[in-house]
Amino acid sequence: MERIPHLLIWSFVAQSAIGQSGYLVERAQLEPSSEDYAPVLLDSNLVFCSIRERPGAVRVVQADTDEPLADLYMARYPDNGPSNCSLLSEGLASPFNDGPATFSPVHGWICFTRNLGDPRHPSKAKGGGAGLGLFFASRTGKEEVTPFAYNDPGFSNAHPTISADGGTLIFASDRPGGFGGMDLYRCRMMDSGWSGPENLGSAINGPDNEVFPFLHPNGTLYFSSSRPGGLGKLDIYSAIPVNGGWSTPLALPEPLNSAGNDLGYTSFPTDVSGAFSSDRDGTDAIFLFTRTPPSAADCPAQEENNYCYRFDEGPKRPMKGLPLKYRWDMGDGTLVDGTVALHCYERPGRYAVHLDLIDTLDNSIFFTEARKMLEVADIQQPYISGPDSARTGRSVRLDGRRSNLPDLFVEDMRWDFGDGTRGRGRAVTHAFRAPGTYTVHLNVLTTDPVTGVLADQCIQRDIVVIDRFKDQEDAVLASYKDASGVTREFAYQTLPSDQFELTVKQGEDVKFTVELFATRERLSLNDARFTEIRKFFPVIERYDPERGVYTYSVGNANTLAEMYAVLQKVKQLRFLDAEVMVIAVEKVTDLSHLALVELDQLNNTVVRSSSVYFATDQAGIDPEFLPQLDRLVDILRDHPGSTLVIEAHTDSRGTEAHNMVLSGRRAEALVAHFIGAGIAADRLFAIGYGEDQPIADNRTEKGRGLNRRVDFRFRTGNAGAEQQARTTQAR
């Protein structure tokens, strides 16, 4: 993008000090050109006052200038080329001077300045003459325009700005009682409307004029003042809130301020870029500014993003004699047979990669051996998208929008094309005049949204420019993917095996089962859905507190190969979504020995009470049980990420239905006890199993005593699925 040299102004706060912050200022390219002033940002647009003819409208002129009256216009923020202007709203245009304005996103309305008297009569300069008032309306102006409650024909209220939360209005006024000239006043939004105007005090106001305020979302107040000591007539100042008042205002540096009238400062939320108006060139015009950070200390060569990977999970379990094969699912629709796969992704993203054992008879997944959520990301750097080569005199498009700078807000992008010319914008076009190799620099201006730190990020890459009039070099360009004559290649990145979550780790003591389905509602093991399958297999119920579901499975084998026949039978019985799953072999420890168990071992350990401390046929907890429960409370307190499943069991005396209800009440009583001890309810899960899970013979007193128990199962963070299980034979 070409720039007009005399309108592009670089300035550094300390010219002699390398690395100081400064400002880049350029005149906004608004079309058609006219006298424009007092801009304000509305989303990604500029709203401003403009003195221009309106085709088709009755011509009304200012008596003292014979120029058209000011109206409010809007244009796209012109940071990347010319922008066309249009009237903000026909409903807001009036036979008076309209503007400057401000907007309240919270309330959805506009507040603007308008003449109180007849503009055909001579009046004071637009910097704040008598006869100005504030008015409120919807953005479209279709609703009734409401005057500010404190307008008065005896003085002016003008130049409003409203805080980001809509609760504060600041404006300029020459009402009686001020410090002289125009002062800045504040009103606060109350239930009944705006409070009475309050002078901002001597820290801000003085005997000269303070006008055109802008209250930034970060609390900084910008305004223009004619006070002595500035560079020109009106200069832009800033002040920050301090202990209910304001700091001493500081004048902004050149080139924001000049020998002319500089006013109407407005900026984006990061306060790094924005606009203001000035008559420094002899007529009112809008200028854009960007704060510039210290230059990047170095500018490294751009690294090419690599989306290619090698997947290999090492030796796999033997499946001799079974119609099974390994297949990689790359997560982008690509399937690769074998234990080793080479794959290149088309673009960055998150891909669920898994290595499956496939049944070759029906092409279904028999078992998932390993899985990983692969994050394919661009290298964290500014990035120049564009061709590696170009021809002289022909435009090349260069784009910086693929820059990967996470957690940073991109304020601006600036280009150095390596041939003595520069550009600005996220995407630019440029034509190189002479053949050669040019090093293009991209500087990305960023802001940290947390700290507000402004920084310059730089990257460079070469572009080979070929003389378009030499046919033999055109042939070279067409023959190679790389302008230097080298075919672009990538080395496949090998992912470390420990990055994959293996379903079964080496040496892990596990068993395999076939999960039929999972449901949030607990089912009876006599449910009709199990009628046919229970003729062949026991039905196993497991509860997974992490997912909050009950799972129902069949089969219990030491090797994966043993489950193949089970899965085939299950599918014949129309459980088509059944999967082979892994269950850890559980260890049982008595509650009295809990202190001997390491925390990481609790995931696969059943903590069992050796005695039942409930009265016969009751759910009240015997006080003798409390010391043992305190040990569990201590673990839950020491490890706030852990959860506990409480399972209560009975013997077979009494009816099955009664025992199921009784065990449920006992489990809930234990949950209530833990909650009373300060454990959050969402970490506790109560299940009553009644007599359905015996561990001994109910025909003997000793066996019934063993069956009357409470089991506790901990989940301590990143463990696998819960191993709560009960088995029942078909009845």
VENFENUR-V226018 format. One record per backbone hydrogen bond with DSSP energy under -1.0 kcal/mol. NH is the residue of the N-H (numbers start at 1). CO is the residue of the C=O. If there is no record, write none. Layout:
nh;co
NH;CO
NH;CO
This chain:
nh;co
7;4
8;5
9;25
11;23
13;21
17;14
20;17
22;292
23;11
24;290
25;9
26;288
28;286
30;28
31;83
36;284
37;49
40;47
42;45
45;42
46;75
47;40
48;73
49;37
50;71
51;35
57;54
62;67
63;119
66;62
69;60
71;50
73;48
74;86
75;46
77;44
79;77
83;29
85;31
86;74
88;72
93;89
98;70
99;113
102;111
104;109
108;104
110;137
111;102
112;135
113;100
114;133
116;131
121;118
128;125
129;125
133;114
135;112
136;146
137;110
146;136
148;134
151;148
155;152
157;132
158;172
161;170
163;168
166;163
169;187
170;161
171;185
172;158
173;183
174;156
183;173
185;171
186;198
187;169
189;167
190;193
193;190
195;188
198;186
200;184
204;201
205;201
210;182
211;224
214;222
216;220
219;216
221;239
222;214
223;237
224;211
225;235
226;209
235;225
237;223
238;250
239;221
242;245
245;242
247;240
250;238
252;236
256;253
257;253
262;234
263;277
266;275
268;273
271;268
274;289
275;266
276;287
277;263
278;285
279;261
282;279
285;278
287;276
288;26
289;274
290;24
291;272
292;22
302;460
309;343
310;493
311;341
322;319
324;322
325;358
327;356
328;336
329;354
330;334
336;328
338;326
341;311
343;309
345;307
349;376
351;374
353;351
353;372
354;329
355;370
356;327
357;367
358;325
359;364
360;323
363;359
366;357
367;357
369;355
370;355
371;501
372;353
374;351
376;349
381;379
385;399
390;464
392;466
393;432
394;391
396;430
398;428
399;385
400;426
403;400
404;381
408;405
409;447
411;445
412;445
414;443
415;423
416;441
417;421
423;415
425;413
428;398
430;396
436;465
438;463
440;461
441;416
442;459
443;414
444;457
445;412
446;455
447;409
448;453
452;448
455;446
457;444
459;442
460;300
461;440
463;438
464;388
465;436
466;390
470;467
474;470
475;471
476;472
477;473
478;474
479;475
485;482
493;308
495;310
499;496
500;497
501;371
503;369
508;505
511;583
512;557
513;581
514;554
515;579
516;552
517;552
519;550
527;524
530;527
531;528
534;530
535;532
536;533
537;533
539;728
540;553
541;726
542;551
544;549
548;544
549;544
550;519
551;542
552;517
553;540
554;514
557;512
563;560
564;561
567;563
568;564
569;565
570;566
571;567
572;568
573;569
574;571
575;570
576;574
578;575
579;515
581;513
583;511
585;509
587;604
589;606
591;608
593;590
594;591
596;593
597;594
601;598
602;599
604;601
605;602
606;587
607;712
608;589
609;710
618;615
622;613
625;622
626;623
629;625
630;626
633;629
634;630
635;631
636;632
637;633
638;634
639;635
642;639
643;715
644;683
645;713
646;685
647;711
648;687
649;709
650;690
659;655
660;656
661;657
662;658
663;659
664;660
665;661
666;662
667;663
668;664
669;665
670;666
671;667
672;668
673;669
674;670
675;671
676;672
677;673
678;675
679;674
683;680
684;681
685;644
687;646
689;648
692;689
700;697
704;700
705;701
706;702
707;703
708;704
709;707
711;647
712;607
713;645
715;643
728;539
